[in-house]
């Protein structure tokens, strides 16, 4: 599987991906080019690499999916997490930029920011004892539809706008992504974990056959029991939905229902969760053909420090479309979904997704996906070394004040991997012997002689 069949394009893509991981500054395309040692050359081919679609960024992510598929045992399902994020942009003519709700704004005030929207699927790479590392396998630009037609528009224009809005909705794009993952992994059972924004009728109804969805719902979601069979000879159509079932919030407050303790791995260690379960429920957005299971997870207790006040987290309410999946598996699969948020943070802060200042629609779609693919392949290489018993970040000794943190981790952090990568690439380039001392008899204005250790050697284009 190759991202491009052109040797020159492959060399430029390789240089950009390595530069994005090594660059200490913003990952603009001009900075990637300069770090690769081609600041004095023509940049036209560098920009056309993405604007003309000369590389297939999806091939990098498909390779990561192939590695995850090989790492998961055939009898286990492939677990994916899905979520969307906003990349802030100030330009008004960048494709996909629109006013969007700021997710980092305060709860009492809705703030708006200009930015692009991206949709990401991450696959779980199991590590044992319930732990897993999420690896990005899809990173799609998800712009919203065009502006609403003016008041004097024709009915055909209004209908075309409605179709475009439906096609560009987040639910439709999510279903298309799930279908693409199912096509890439034939014969495998897929489990998709989504947040409350993805738990809607579009995703639950239109998911591919054999795909299980686990998602959060509101505490006031209106659920129904299955309808009772009607007596023969009754008038009217048969009922589709039965009596109203307790809402998730009511089930949480019901003291008569039994709680069940279930263990799950999260935040580096195993926790005990208290769970209530109700099965065979119907939800109108999901349709009458989906029998759902409801899980109510009690708030976890925690302390900010030893001896401090006991605090509680918020409860969680989950639905699952598989009636046979164990409660422990439902809980653990959904806990893995948090790795998607970690990937978003790393891609924005460390890799620089969204920093590139490109203007064409193809560039805004291909370049972020390529950077996400390079990040995925870095983690695939590290996880394959871990599977062989090799520490991918074992070449560097952590400072004494951080050893107890890094030694207690099951997997290295993104910072550890980047430090190890920079050390391997720059060890021979930045050593002190690269500068020779200035003899005493030499002129004051003379510069020390440099030993030839070109950094551009690691970015060499074929």
N, C-alpha and C positions, 0 to 999 in steps of 0.2 A: 504494500500500500504506500503510494508516494503522493506527496502534496503537489508535485509538478514534475513534468517530464523534461524540462529544460535545465541543463546543468548550471547555467549562469543564474537563473531564477532560484534554483535550489541553494546555491551558494549565498545569494543575497538573503534569502529567507533564514538560512542557518545563522548568518551574521546578525540579523535583527533579533532572533529569538535569544541568542546568547547575550547580546548587548542588553536586552530588556532585563535579564536576570542579573547582570553585572553592574548595570548603570546605577550610580548613586544619585543621579539627578532625575528630573522628570523624563518620562519615556516618550518624548516627542520623536517623530520620525527623523527630524534633523539631528537630534542627539544620538539616536541609534546609528545613523550613518557616520557621524563624526567619530563615535567610539570605535566603529569598525575600521577606521583608518582611511576613509574615502571622502574626507571633507573637501579635498581639492579636485575631485572628479565630478563628472556630470551626474546630477541627482535624478534625472528624468526617469531612468529605468527603475530607480528605487521606489518612486511614487507610483509608477505604472504597474509595479508588481501587484498592487492591490486595486487600483482604480480600473485596470483592464482585466482583472480576474486571472492573472497568470499563475497564481497559486491557489490550490484548493485547501483552505484553512480547515475545512471539515475533516479532511483526511487525517490530520494530526489528532483530532479528538476521536475519530473512529479507531485509530490505533490504540488510544488509551482504553476505549471501550472493549476492544479485542483482548487486551491484556487483563482487564478486570474479569471478563467472561471466562478466561482461562484460569484465573486464580480462584474463582468461586466453584466449589464442588458441584457436579451436575445435579445432585439431588436437592440442592439448596436453591432458593429463588434469587434472582438478581434484584437488589434493593436500590431504588433511586430516590433522590430528593429533588424537588423542584421549587424554584422561587425566582422572583424577579428583583431587579435592583435599578437604581437611578444613577447615572453618571452625569454630573453637573457640567453644563456647557453654557458659555455666555454668548456665543454667536447666535444670531437670529436666522441665518440662512443655512445652518448645518442640517443635513437631512435627519429627520427623526426628532429634532429638538422641539419641545413643547413645554408649556407650563404644567407642572406636576406637583402633587402634594409632597411636602418634605417629610420623610419618615422620621427624621431626627428632631422635628419640631416639638414643642411642649404639648402636653395633652390638652391644655386649656385653650390653645390657639392653633388654628390650622394655617400653616405657612406654605407658600408656593415657591418653587424654584424652577429654573429652566434646566432641562436636562434630557438625556436620551434614556430609553428603557431597554434593558437586556433581560432575556430569559435564559436561565441556566439549569441544566440537569446534571446532577452529580451521582456517580455510582459508588456503592459501598464496597471497599476492599476489606474483607474480614481479617482480623488480627488475632483472634482467640479471646476467650473469657468474655465474650460479648462486645468487645471493642471493635471498631472499624474506622477506616480512613476514607473520607469521601473524595473522589477524584472526578473533576469536571469531564463530562463526555459530550456535552452540547452547550454551545454559547451562541445564542441567536439574538440579532438585533430585532426588537419588537416595537416598531413605531406605531403610533395610533393612526386612526383613519384621517382622511382629509377634513377640512372645515365643513361645517354644516352649510348647505346651499342657502342662498338668500331667500327672502320671503317670496320673491317673484319667480322662483325656480319652477320648472315644469315637473309634473309627477314622475316622469322618467328620471330626471336628475335626482329627485328625492329618493326614489327607489334604489338608484345606483349608489347613492351615499349610504343608505341603510345596509346594503349588501357589503359595501366596503368596510363599514364599521363592524359588522358581524364577522367578517373575515379577519380583521385586525384585532379582534378582542383577545384578551389574554387566555380565556378558556379555549378558544379555537386553536390558538398557537400551541397551547399545552397539549391538546389532543393530537395535533400534527406531530409534535415532538415524541409523544408516547408511541404513536404508530411507526415513526422512523426507528425508534429503539427496538420495537418488537420485530421489525423487518431485519434489523441488523443481528438480532439474537433469536433465530428461529428455534422453536422447541423449548425455550426457557420460560419459566414462570416469572413474571415481572410484578414487583410490588412498588408502588409509587406513593411517596409520602409528601403531602402538601399542606401548606398553612391554610388559614381560614379563607384567604382570597381565592384559593383554587378549589375549595369545596363548594361546588355549584353544580347545577344540573347539566351544564355542557360537558364538564369533565367526567362526572359520574356516569352519565347516560351513554356518552359516545366513546368511552374507553374501549380498547380492543378486547376481544374475547380472551379469557385467561389472564387478564391483567387485574390485579388487586389494587384498590385505592384505599389509603389511610389518610384521613385529614381531620383537621380541627373544625368544630362547629360552634356556633354561638350558644350561650347558656340558655337562651330563650327559644331555641329551635323547636318548631312545632312538628312533633313526631306522632305517628299513628300505629296502632296495633293492626295485625292482619284482620280482614273482615271475616265475620262469622258466616258459615254456609247458610244460605237461604233455604227456607222450606220450599218443597216442590209446589208449583202452581202459584207462586207469589207474583204480584204485579210489579212492573218496572224492571229496569236493568239491574243486574247484580252489582253490589257495592264493590268499589275498588279499594277504598280505605276504610279501616275499622274505626273503633273509638279512639279518642285522643289519648296518647300515652303521656306520662310525665315528661316535662322538659328536662334537659340535662341539669339545669339549676335546681329544679324541684327534686330530682333524684339525688343530687348532692346533699340537699338539706333534709332528706328523709332519714330519720334515725332508725327506722324499723328495718331498712335494707342492710344486709350483711356486707362488711368490708372484707376484702381479700388482699393479702400481702404478696407482692410480686417484686422480685429483684430485677434491676436493670443497670447497665453500665452507662455512666455519664460523668463528664468532667474528671476523667482520670481514675475513677474508682466506682465500686458498685454501691447502689443505693437501694433502699427498701421503699416501695411505693404502695400506698393503700388505694385499692381500685374497686369500683362497683361496675357491674356489667348487666346489660339488658340486650336481649337478642330478638330477632324476628320483627324488627320495626320497619316502618315505611316512612319515607320523607318525600313530600310532594315534588320538590325540585329534582330528586333522583328518579322519579317515576314509580309506577306500581310494580315493576318487575325486579326491583332491587330490594332484597331483604338485608337490612343493615344491622350491625351490632354497635351498641353504644357503650363506650368506656368512659367512666368518670374517675379522674385521677385527683386524689386529695392533695392539698398544698403541702409541699415539703417544708420542714422546719430547718432553720439554719441560724448560725451566729456569725456576726462579722469578725469576732475575735473571742478568745477564750474568756468565759465569764461575762460576756456582754448579754444584752437583752435578746430573748428568743424571738426571731422573726419568721414570717411565713411567706412563701411564694404564692402566686396565683394558681388556682385550680386549672385543670385542662380537661377538655371534653373532646373525645375522638369518636369517629365513626369508621367502620371497616366494612368493606363489601364482601369479604370472604367469611362464610359462617363456620369454616373448619379451621381457621388459623388460630393457634394458641394465643392466649392472652399475653404470655411472656414475649412471644414473637411480635405481636402487634406493638407492645410498648417499646421493645428494643429497636424495632425498625423505625419507629417514629423518633426515638431519641437520636438515631443516627442522622436524621434530617438536619440537625443543627450544624453539621459539617458544611452545608451549603453556605450558611452565613459566614463561616470561617474562610471559605474559598473566596467569597466576595471581598472580604476584608483584605486578604492577601493579594488578590488580583488588582485591587485599587491602590493599595499602599506600597506594595513591594514590586509588582510587575508593571504597574503603570497603565492598566487598561483604562482608556478614557483620556489619557494625556495627549495622544496624537492629535495634531491640528490638521486634519484632512477635511476636504469639502465635498467630495463626491459620495453618492449613495453607496457604491460598491466598496469604497475604501472604509467607510464607517461600518460596513458589515464585515469585511474580510480581515482588517487589521486587528480589531479586538479579539475576534475568534482565533486568529493565529497566535496572539500572545497568550490566550487562555490554553491553547493547545501545547505551547511550550511549557507552561506551568504544569499541565497534566503529565507530560512526558517526564518532567523532572521528578514528580512524585512517583510515577510508575517505576522509574529506575531505582529510587530509594526503597520502595516497598519490595521490589524483587531482591534487592540486597538483604533486606531484613528477613525475607523468607529463607534465605540461605544462611542465616546466622551472622551476617556481616553488618556492622554498624555503619551506615552511610555517612555519618558525621563523626566518626571515631578518629579522624586524623588530627583534630584540634582538641586540646585540653581546655575545658571550661575554667574560668576564674574560680577561685575558692568560694567566693560568695554566691556562685550560681551552680556549683556542682550538685548540691542536694536537689535543685529544681530539675536540671537536665538529666541527671542520673535516674530520677524517678519516673521519667516519661517512657511510655511504651514505644512511641515513635518520635523521631526528632522534630523540632519545630521548623517552620519555614526559615527563620533566621539562621538556625544551625546549618541547614542545607545551603543557603546562600553563602555563608561564611566559608563552608567547605569548598563550594564551587569556585569562589573567588581566590581561595588559597591555591587550589590546583591550577587555575589559569594564570595567576600572577606571581606565583612563588619565585620563579626564575626571572621574572621581569622586573620586580621591585625590590630585590635584595640589595643590601647596602653596598656590596662589592660592585654594583653597577656604576659607581662613581669613583674615579681614582683621585687620590689626593693631589694637591697643587704643590709642586716643589718650591722651595724657598727662593731659588734664583729666578723663578718665572715672573713675568710682569704681573702687576696687580690686577689688570683688566682681563687677564687670560681666564678662560672658563675651564673647568675640569673636563677631562676627556670622558665621554660616555662609552661604556661597553654596549655593543649592539645586542639588545634583548627586545626586539620589537613586539609590542603588544598586539599588533595587527596580525601576527602569525596565527592566532587562534580564530581569526575571522577570515582566513584566506578563502577567496572565491575561486571555485573550480573553473 
